[in-house]
Amino acid sequence: MPTLQTGTLRQYFRLDGADNRPVVVFSHSLGCDHTQWDPQAEALAPHFRVLRYDTRGHGATDATPGEYSIELLARDLIALADSLSIPQFAFCGLSLGGMIGQWLALNSPSRLTHLILANTSARFPDPAPMETRRRTVLEQGIPAVADAVLGRFFTSANLAANPPAVARTRRVLLSTDPTGYAGCAAAVRDIDHTAGLSSIATPTLIVVGDHDVSTPWSGHGDALARGIPHANVERLPTAHLSNLETPHSFNAALFRFLLPTPAASFEHGLARRRAVLGDAYVDRAIASATHFNRSFQELITQYAWGAVWQRPGLDDRTRRLLVLTAAASLGRWEEFRLHLRAGLAHGLEPCDIEETLLQAAIYAGVPAANTGFNIAAEELTNV
């Protein structure tokens, strides 16, 4: 189990992605743990080094007695980052995590490159509801508040459907240590960053759920947007856990903010084309270019490979399968064979091709799939 002892606190963390990538830290909501960010870690790991951790009192991190403060929780993260030799990072926090992010931006801004504040607030005008929840958890346990909390986490339709993300979140909530939950509830109860928002200089993205009753736009998201200079805003059709209810839209917002799509360029396109199709094919294509078709080669290199294939919203495996499906559906068999051969050399497996061609059989016709299977059989004998 990846844990670190930082002072008197044992902290659990997960670190994914290549060591030479910029770091993004994800900080979860009250009553969740690091697995809240599974959809984001999977999407961002090819582009970033992704650090997820369990906040004090949650998951596998120690639950110390007493009431916590946002400052204490933020310093826990700084200690963890220091122990992992991470001097600077982008930070994405939801709800409680967003409150930790605000403290970092106000008190340790040199550590941050970007700040994402999702479904969070700078202040709760009435601390009584959170105090009531804190006391209830200590006296009666997490099950006494679980239904109410889950009703805020997710829309009623999502709760009724009970997809894996909802079921997992329910299990995590019910397994949370009441002492740790109550300690963090005190930190949420006492937060007030309103006076300092205008001094936040870190580039900031604010994410709000249109059906979020815990930290709605009115009084919470709008206050952050007004207070933090030049903040960007993204509104999603979700309840409180926006990253789980619309994970792809949430990820797209992160990519737009953290990794803007570069302008189409021949140089980037050529590198991407080589990575996808292989040096041998690209070298042959360049060598065979003529005065007549050179402009066309430059066009597809710059815009197909230098623009569309550069976008981070789809992983390479998905893009490869989409190309194979489109090529088979349209009968572009030379292109199909080219991308099939390249895909098999870069991670695609026979089962991937089979599923793709079965889709093509249903939506593009059995003859197209039949030809595709025959070509695939030929290529697989050479693998």
Helices and strands as residue ranges (DSSP letters): E 3-6, E 9-16, E 23-27, G 34-37, H 38-44, E 49-53, H 70-83, E 89-94, H 96-107, G 109-111, E 112-118, H 128-140, H 143-153, H 156-161, H 164-175, H 178-190, G 194-199, E 204-209, I 217-221, H 222-227, E 232-236, H 242-245, H 247-258, H 266-277, H 279-287, H 294-299, I 300-305, G 308-310, H 316-330, H 333-345, H 350-363, H 366-380
